[in-house]
Amino acid sequence: MSEIEVLAAALREGETTAQALARRSLARIADRNSQVGAFAVVDADRALSAALRADHELSDGIDRGPLHGIPIGVKDLIDVAGLPATRGSAHFADHQAVVDAECVRRLRMAGAVIIGTTVTHEFGYGPTGDRSWHGPARNPHEPVRMAGGSSGGSAAAVAAGMVPAALGTDTGGSARIPAALCGIAGYKPAFGRVSTDGVFPLSPSLDHVGVLGATARDCRLVIETLAPQHSGRHWAAGAVARVGWLVEAPDAPVASAIAALTRGALADHDVTQVPCDALTGMREAFRDIQDSEAFAIHADRVHDRPDLFDAEVLERLRSASETPGWRLVRAHQAREAARERVNSLFEHFDLLASPTVGTTAPLIGDREVTVNGASHAVRSTLLALTSPWNLIGFPALSVPAGHVGRLPVGLQLICPPNREEVLFSVADSLVRPGAVA
């Protein structure tokens, strides 16, 4: 059973209450948030009020489903009515959300208890998670290291046991990267499956609402609550999947220990190597689209109040402004070609797979990382294996695959839209190895 299912069963069997679960989350936040920087705002009074209401409903026979009474965190790019909505930036230091984002509204309708908002990299524009007006999101395994980004606060909150699940966003890997670095599950559904109404945009044609959970099953329960749909292709539990393993490319470095550990997690399935070189063009197209759309959103702020940006985020936006229009046109053409190319792979495979990230969590502030003896930029290394799936909008899931030393490692599984049943079934069947040196 997933963590949410365990808590839900305890609620319905009278072994605990929603109020007790909320108080436990609040106590855990009070104990660890100063160390890991997961929550930006804690909404204790309203959380306890919502929990009391959830308990009353259950006692009256009203059961809203698997999230009823379950504490949930929400990334600070997603509006929660009545709470500060800073987007991790001094630009919005005094801003407050008036209306819930659609995904938050659906959580409330499902009886979930919103505990507060979690730290985001400023405007979601970075995979490191250590550039926020609220300070860096830190890795609960080693707080001197990155939680990853941009949904680093949501990942840290789940990994530190503050909440069993949290909403994030995912534009280039922002849910999956921190999930991998923090040792939890992170899921990006198909593009458009979950409404982004009320979510501050980074790159609208790449943005997804994502979920971070203790397990893949927790992620699935939240997504199916937010956006119910048919399960697609039937998949028998325990069936052997045909998996295309994406081989390392020069611009997508993977530490040898991580490659061995993540591929080993698929030992019970039929795995065939697939050249990863084709993803190079996808990464370039992703970058050109994201940079163009991100600068379009922030151009006035860059011009009028550049002093309010984090210096690194400002530098990225100014660099993004230099993307010529012809590259954006070509990027959209490359996107369609890539979607056709990847769809052809799924004529031979049930899933594609790779490590989620080619390195373990870097130290906070580091911008170079060594992989197999060579130095690489942290940002591009973190994004290399996740961003292609935002470009074409395919579902992608990161699940824990073990540890290298004391640090977690994630395995990424990718499927076409409407084949999520295969993806989650395989995730549940994975071999769970221990740490490696």
C-alpha positions in Angstrom: 0.0 0.0 0.0 1.1 3.6 -0.6 1.5 6.0 2.2 -1.7 7.8 1.3 -3.6 4.5 1.3 -2.2 3.5 4.7 -3.3 6.9 6.2 -6.7 6.6 4.5 -7.2 3.1 5.9 -6.3 4.3 9.4 -8.8 7.2 9.1 -11.6 5.0 8.1 -10.8 2.3 10.7 -10.9 5.0 13.4 -7.2 4.5 14.3 -6.5 8.2 13.7 -8.2 11.4 12.6 -7.6 14.0 10.0 -6.9 16.5 12.8 -4.2 14.2 14.1 -2.7 13.8 10.7 -2.7 17.6 10.2 -1.1 18.1 13.6 1.5 15.5 12.8 2.4 17.3 9.6 2.6 20.7 11.4 4.8 19.2 14.1 7.1 17.7 11.5 7.3 21.1 9.7 8.1 22.9 13.0 10.8 20.4 13.7 12.6 20.2 10.3 11.6 23.2 8.1 14.5 25.4 9.4 16.9 22.7 8.2 15.5 21.8 4.8 13.6 25.0 3.7 10.6 23.0 2.3 7.7 25.3 3.2 7.4 29.0 2.3 4.1 29.5 4.2 2.4 27.2 6.7 -1.4 27.6 6.9 -1.9 26.0 10.3 -5.2 27.4 11.4 -7.0 26.8 8.1 -5.4 23.3 7.8 -6.8 22.3 11.2 -10.2 23.7 10.3 -10.2 21.7 7.1 -9.2 18.6 9.0 -12.0 19.1 11.5 -14.4 19.4 8.6 -13.0 16.2 7.0 -13.5 14.3 10.3 -17.1 15.6 10.7 -17.9 14.5 7.1 -16.5 11.0 7.6 -18.5 10.6 10.8 -21.6 11.7 8.9 -20.9 9.1 6.2 -19.5 11.5 3.6 -16.4 10.1 2.0 -14.8 12.2 -0.7 -12.3 9.6 -1.8 -8.6 8.6 -1.2 -7.4 12.1 -0.4 -10.1 12.8 2.2 -8.4 14.2 5.3 -4.9 13.8 3.8 -2.3 16.6 4.3 -1.0 18.0 1.0 1.6 20.8 0.2 1.3 23.1 -2.8 4.1 24.7 -4.7 4.4 28.5 -4.4 3.7 28.9 -8.2 0.2 27.6 -7.7 -2.4 29.9 -6.2 -4.0 29.0 -2.9 -6.7 31.5 -2.0 -5.8 33.7 1.0 -2.1 32.7 1.1 0.9 34.7 -0.1 1.7 33.8 -3.7 5.3 35.0 -4.1 6.5 32.7 -6.9 9.8 32.6 -5.0 10.5 36.2 -6.0 10.8 39.7 -4.4 8.6 40.9 -7.4 5.6 39.3 -5.7 6.7 39.8 -2.0 3.3 41.4 -1.2 1.1 39.4 -3.5 -1.7 37.2 -2.2 -3.8 34.8 -4.1 -7.5 35.6 -4.3 -8.8 32.4 -5.9 -7.6 28.8 -5.7 -5.9 27.4 -8.8 -8.1 24.8 -10.5 -5.9 21.9 -9.2 -6.1 23.2 -5.6 -9.9 23.6 -6.0 -10.1 19.9 -7.0 -7.9 18.9 -4.0 -10.3 20.7 -1.7 -13.3 19.0 -3.3 -11.6 15.7 -2.7 -11.3 16.5 1.0 -7.6 17.1 1.0 -6.1 19.3 3.7 -3.9 22.0 2.3 -1.0 22.5 4.8 0.7 25.4 3.1 2.9 26.4 0.1 6.3 25.0 -0.7 9.5 26.8 -1.8 10.1 27.2 -5.5 13.2 28.3 -7.5 12.4 31.9 -8.5 9.6 31.8 -11.0 10.3 28.1 -11.5 13.2 29.0 -13.7 15.9 26.6 -12.6 16.5 22.9 -11.8 18.7 23.5 -8.8 16.1 24.8 -6.4 18.6 27.1 -4.6 17.6 30.5 -5.9 14.4 31.6 -4.2 13.3 34.7 -2.2 12.6 32.3 0.6 16.1 30.7 0.5 17.2 27.4 -0.9 15.2 24.2 -0.7 17.6 21.7 0.9 18.0 18.0 0.5 16.7 16.1 3.6 19.4 13.4 3.2 22.2 16.0 3.4 21.0 19.6 3.9 24.2 21.0 2.4 23.0 19.6 -0.9 20.3 20.7 -3.4 16.8 19.4 -3.2 16.7 20.1 -6.9 14.2 22.3 -8.7 12.2 24.0 -9.4 9.7 22.0 -7.1 12.4 21.5 -4.5 10.3 22.5 -1.6 7.6 20.0 -2.5 10.2 17.3 -2.8 11.9 18.2 0.5 8.5 18.3 2.2 7.6 14.7 1.1 11.1 13.3 1.7 11.3 14.8 5.2 7.9 13.3 6.1 6.1 16.6 6.4 3.3 15.5 4.0 2.7 12.3 2.0 2.3 14.2 -1.3 2.6 17.7 -2.7 1.8 19.5 -5.9 4.6 20.8 -8.0 5.0 22.0 -11.6 7.2 20.5 -14.3 8.4 22.5 -17.3 11.6 20.7 -17.9 11.8 18.2 -15.1 10.9 20.4 -12.1 9.0 17.6 -10.4 11.1 14.6 -11.5 14.5 16.1 -10.8 13.9 16.9 -7.1 12.1 13.6 -6.7 15.2 11.8 -7.9 17.6 13.8 -5.8 15.5 13.5 -2.7 14.6 9.8 -3.0 10.8 10.0 -3.7 8.5 9.7 -6.7 7.7 12.5 -9.0 5.2 12.4 -11.9 4.6 14.6 -14.9 1.3 13.6 -16.6 0.6 14.1 -20.3 0.5 17.8 -21.4 -2.9 19.3 -20.7 -4.3 16.5 -18.5 -4.2 18.7 -15.4 -5.4 22.2 -15.7 -2.8 25.0 -15.2 -5.4 27.6 -14.5 -4.2 29.6 -11.5 -0.6 28.4 -12.0 2.0 31.1 -12.7 3.5 30.3 -16.1 7.1 29.7 -16.9 6.7 28.4 -20.5 3.1 27.8 -21.3 3.6 25.3 -24.1 5.9 23.2 -21.8 4.3 23.7 -18.4 2.6 20.8 -16.5 1.2 20.4 -13.1 3.1 17.5 -11.4 2.9 15.5 -8.2 5.5 14.5 -5.8 4.7 11.6 -3.5 6.3 9.0 -1.2 5.7 6.4 -3.9 4.5 6.1 -7.5 1.2 4.9 -6.2 0.8 8.1 -4.1 1.4 10.2 -7.3 -1.1 8.2 -9.2 -3.8 8.7 -6.5 -3.4 12.4 -6.6 -3.3 12.7 -10.4 -6.4 10.6 -10.8 -8.2 12.8 -8.2 -7.2 15.9 -10.1 -8.0 14.6 -13.5 -9.9 11.3 -13.7 -9.7 9.5 -17.0 -9.9 6.0 -18.4 -6.8 3.9 -17.6 -6.0 3.3 -21.3 -4.3 0.1 -22.4 -5.0 -2.8 -20.0 -1.9 -4.2 -18.4 -1.8 -7.4 -16.4 -0.1 -7.1 -13.0 3.3 -8.8 -13.1 3.5 -8.8 -16.9 7.0 -8.4 -18.5 7.3 -5.1 -20.2 9.4 -4.3 -23.3 11.6 -1.4 -22.2 13.8 0.7 -24.5 16.8 1.8 -22.4 18.0 5.2 -23.6 21.8 5.0 -23.9 23.9 7.9 -22.6 24.7 10.7 -25.1 27.7 13.1 -24.8 25.4 16.0 -23.7 23.5 13.8 -21.2 26.2 12.5 -18.9 25.4 9.7 -16.5 27.6 8.5 -13.7 28.5 4.8 -14.3 27.2 3.8 -10.8 23.9 5.5 -11.5 23.5 3.9 -14.9 24.1 0.4 -13.4 21.8 0.9 -10.5 18.9 2.3 -12.5 19.1 -0.3 -15.2 19.4 -3.0 -12.6 16.0 -1.9 -11.2 14.4 -3.2 -14.5 16.0 -6.7 -14.1 12.6 -8.4 -14.3 11.7 -6.8 -17.6 12.9 -7.2 -21.2 15.3 -4.3 -21.7 16.9 -3.3 -25.1 19.3 -0.4 -25.6 18.1 2.5 -27.7 20.5 5.2 -29.0 19.9 8.4 -27.1 21.5 10.7 -29.7 18.1 11.6 -31.1 17.3 13.4 -27.9 20.0 16.0 -28.5 17.8 17.9 -31.0 14.9 17.6 -28.6 16.9 19.3 -25.8 17.9 22.1 -28.1 14.3 22.7 -29.2 13.2 22.6 -25.6 15.7 25.3 -24.6 14.8 27.6 -27.5 11.0 27.3 -26.7 11.4 27.7 -22.9 13.8 30.7 -23.2 11.6 32.5 -25.7 8.4 32.0 -23.7 10.0 32.7 -20.3 11.4 36.0 -21.5 8.1 37.0 -23.0 6.5 36.6 -19.6 9.1 38.5 -17.7 10.3 41.1 -20.3 8.6 44.1 -18.5 9.9 43.0 -15.1 13.4 42.7 -16.6 13.2 46.2 -18.0 11.5 47.9 -15.1 12.8 46.3 -12.0 15.8 44.0 -12.7 17.1 44.7 -9.1 14.2 42.5 -7.7 15.4 39.4 -9.5 17.9 36.9 -8.1 21.1 37.6 -10.0 21.4 34.2 -11.6 17.7 34.2 -12.7 18.1 37.7 -14.2 21.2 36.5 -16.1 19.3 33.6 -17.5 16.4 35.8 -18.6 18.7 38.3 -20.3 20.4 35.5 -22.1 17.0 34.1 -23.1 16.1 37.4 -24.7 18.8 36.8 -27.3 17.1 33.8 -28.8 16.3 34.7 -32.4 12.9 34.2 -33.8 14.1 31.8 -36.5 15.3 29.4 -33.8 11.9 29.4 -32.2 10.2 28.5 -35.5 12.7 25.7 -36.1 12.2 24.5 -32.5 8.4 24.1 -33.1 9.2 22.1 -36.3 11.6 20.0 -34.4 9.0 19.3 -31.7 6.6 17.8 -34.2 9.3 15.7 -35.8 10.4 14.5 -32.4 6.9 13.5 -31.4 6.6 11.3 -34.6 10.1 9.8 -34.0 9.3 8.9 -30.4 5.9 7.5 -31.3 7.6 5.2 -33.7 9.7 3.8 -30.9 6.6 2.8 -29.0 5.7 0.5 -31.9 8.4 -1.7 -30.5 8.4 -0.9 -26.7 5.9 -0.5 -23.9 8.1 2.1 -22.1 11.3 4.0 -22.5 13.6 4.4 -19.5 16.7 6.2 -18.3 18.2 7.5 -15.1 16.2 10.6 -14.1 19.3 12.6 -13.4 22.9 11.5 -14.2 24.4 12.7 -10.9 23.4 12.7 -7.3 22.5 15.9 -5.5 25.2 18.6 -6.0 26.1 20.9 -3.1 24.0 24.0 -2.8 25.6 26.8 -4.9 27.7 24.5 -7.1 27.4 25.1 -10.8 29.8 22.5 -12.0 29.6 18.8 -11.3 32.0 15.9 -12.1 30.6 12.9 -13.9 32.9 10.0 -14.7 35.9 12.3 -14.4 34.7 15.1 -16.6 33.3 18.5 -15.5 29.8 19.5 -16.7 27.4 22.4 -16.0 25.0 21.5 -13.2 21.9 23.0 -14.9 22.3 21.2 -18.2 23.2 17.9 -16.4 20.1 18.0 -14.3 17.8 18.8 -17.2 19.4 16.6 -19.9 17.2 13.5 -19.5 13.9 15.0 -18.3 13.4 18.0 -20.6 12.7 16.1 -23.9 9.5 14.7 -22.4 8.1 18.2 -21.7 8.8 19.1 -25.3 6.5 16.4 -26.7 4.2 16.3 -23.6 4.5 12.6 -22.8 3.9 11.2 -19.3 7.1 10.7 -17.3 7.6 9.2 -13.9 10.7 9.2 -11.6 10.8 6.5 -9.0 13.5 5.7 -6.4 16.1 3.2 -7.6 18.4 3.0 -4.6 21.4 5.0 -3.4 24.9 5.8 -4.5 26.7 6.2 -1.2 24.1 8.0 1.0 22.4 9.9 -1.8 19.3 8.8 -3.7 19.1 7.9 -7.3 16.0 8.0 -9.6 14.8 5.9 -12.5 12.7 7.6 -15.2 9.9 5.8 -17.1 8.2 7.3 -20.1 5.1 6.3 -22.0 2.8 7.8 -24.6 -0.5 9.4 -23.5 -3.2 6.9 -22.5 -0.6 4.2 -21.6 -0.2 5.3 -18.0 -1.5 1.9 -16.8 1.6 0.3 -18.1 3.9 2.9 -16.6 2.5 2.7 -13.1 2.3 -1.1 -13.2 5.9 -1.4 -14.1 6.9 1.1 -11.4 5.2 -1.1 -8.8 7.2 -4.1 -10.0 10.7 -2.7 -9.9 13.6 -4.3 -8.2 14.6 -2.2 -5.2 18.4 -2.6 -4.8 20.4 -1.2 -1.8 23.1 1.4 -1.9 26.2 1.0 -4.1 29.6 2.5 -3.6 
